[in-house]
Amino acid sequence: MRTSLALLATATLSPFATALKVLSSTGDSAFAFALANATYYSPATAVASGCFGNTGSCTTPDLLPLTVLATNATTITAEALAAVVSMYASIDDVWSEAFLENGALFLANSANATLDSSAASWMNSYGIKYLLVTERLDVSGYNSSSTTVIHVPSSWDLQPGPYTFSFDPAGNAAICQAYALHRDNYEAFLFGVTAVPNTTAYAPVGLFIPSYQDAWIPVPSRLYSLGDSRPLAGIRVALKDIYDLEGVQTGGGSRSYAEVYPVANATAVSMQKMLDLGVVIVGKTKTSQFAHGADPYQFIDIHYPWNPRGDGYLTAASSSSGSAAAIAGYDWIDMSIGSDTRGSVRKPAALVGSYGIRPTWQSMNLTGVIPLATEMDTAGFFVRDPELFLTVAGLWYEGSAVPVNTSFTSLPSTVLYPVDYFPLNNSAAQAVFDTFLDTLEEEFGMTRRTINISATLSAAQSLSPGITNATSFQLSSNRLAEYVSYHEVGIPLIEAWNATFPGAGYPPLDPNPRAAFARSMNLTEEDYEDAMSIKNEFRDYFLANILRPDPETCSESIMILDMGTGGLPSYREQALNARAGATSLTVTQVPGGGPSVPSNYLASTAGCPEVGIPIGQVAYDSFISLQEEYIPINVDMVAAPGCDGMLLEIVRRLTELGVAKEVKTGRTAF
């Protein structure tokens, strides 16, 4: 049987509730549906509609699952169709053969072709109701009493994969993409998003599970990117909610902020670069407010994410905790985006056991990103796979305003071992570090050199007291962040809040930014300049005396650090961290070692690159599950500014040696 869209008004159409069951609607022509015990989402905007591509919706009474199947065969046989279906099933985790069963099929042939008569029995085996074809496909030899052939415009050039097909007796038809819906049971996300077809914008997805209020996150088919030659095509990304994404609200972890500002009308420059490389965004992840550091129990506006590792009650640090929890918890995303000012990628990466990077400062344009401390802010990311880590880092920071791949002819021969922070409080974790150091010595020919950074700084008579005194140094660094955040974020927010809600008073904020803004009210520009002078003085001394640049190795040495908790559990509940066997997140130095510059401040203040590598896991006795659990162990490597490429080369060689390897999602990293 052969017909066209315009003739559907004369056809007798039966409802199709058995294969595609609508579960809920968002009120904007989008809906969720069930198919073969899985849940999917159909967005409001069609990728193809009507007879001539006019705008349509997917909410007409007749709905079918549809598969766009692409083939280069000039004679399309049952065997050719079966081969493509087998290939689709092997590479995708969204599409399944359920989209064929009692559904519709769009044959997207790239060249003029003929449909072989053997295809009829193949389609009948799936109970395919409608076959959509363009004029490039000759169906004159096709005959099936159970399948209606519909000729669609050649402009309907759709990517392979799963869709929904809707039409009405008047001949109005629409095809929408179908996303797999995954429950965010770790509460890493604020909400999911989908790309709006034929635009540069995204749209939020307002679907939640009523019993738990967990968000449903829409995940696009990998088949949509089959013909995309861009290097990161189809890579699924979770995005920290301090980055603007066109069409989506930026909240920065604050209900007040989201209340008074409109949705973003442009995507952050750094994320647009990612999109241009081919990635797809699946949702916005949680952050501590405005990226200020905060403990789990200080998250008031939004609920703190759950760290998937161990007993599920471990901290994932902040402020990129949502992105870290997502990459450690869900195999349906490939990468998550964070930011690092004083450790907001490095610490979460260490606590969930993923790869993470703080690049050289100023390596990325941060326009469209909520600032914390512009003199230290960087854009970083998390992944589970070292190969992807190397690929993304090599592409995202390419063309940087500052060098990130300074040339080197050999690797450093020295690895700095700061005794301020080693040995770790957990001997099993220390053993993991020792094994890694052995690898650097045996495989890379590096020599371990101990150094006490705090003692070195304290003894440097040329340095100001703002550096030689560890407490003063931390306060100065805090001042940099607080001043910028207050003037760039706080003051505009307060003004917008008062303009929107006259007489409402001060906007509600979480404890840390509220306290930081209160302190900043009394800071002058001179105070800020003094803090900048201390930062720059530290940077100059650090790069002249500790991590010196080198013309042959880029960095004369590398330094290893622990950005985690020394292998001891640190819980999301404050009281548990006071018990024997647990620790506060910030306690990583040797007990009784005296005041020490926090290890995460070193790279931040000196503008250095730092990469985190998961290298093992150690057991602990859980106060929650009352059984033995495992906590991941990461090692961080720091080098002189611009030596990102050299650090990545070490990661590449560690990958070849099998030291750096892919980590799993869930309770254990390995």
Salt bridges, closest charged atoms under 4 A:
ASP93 OD1 - ARG236 NH2 2.68
GLU187 OE1 - LYS286 NZ 3.88
GLU187 OE1 - HIS303 ND1 3.35
ASP214 OD2 - ARG183 NE 2.74
ASP228 OD2 - ARG230 NH2 2.66
ASP241 OD1 - LYS284 NZ 2.74
ASP334 OD1 - ARG222 NH2 3.01
ASP340 OD1 - ARG346 NH2 2.90
ASP340 OD1 - ARG358 NH1 3.15
GLU441 OE2 - ARG448 NE 3.51
GLU482 OE2 - ARG519 NH2 2.52
ASP540 OD1 - ARG539 NE 3.13
GLU556 OE1 - ARG548 NH2 2.75
GLU610 OE1 - ARG346 NH1 2.83
GLU629 OE2 - ARG667 NH2 2.47
GLU649 OE2 - ARG652 NH2 2.55
GLU649 OE2 - ARG653 NE 2.74
GLU656 OE2 - ARG652 NH1 2.39
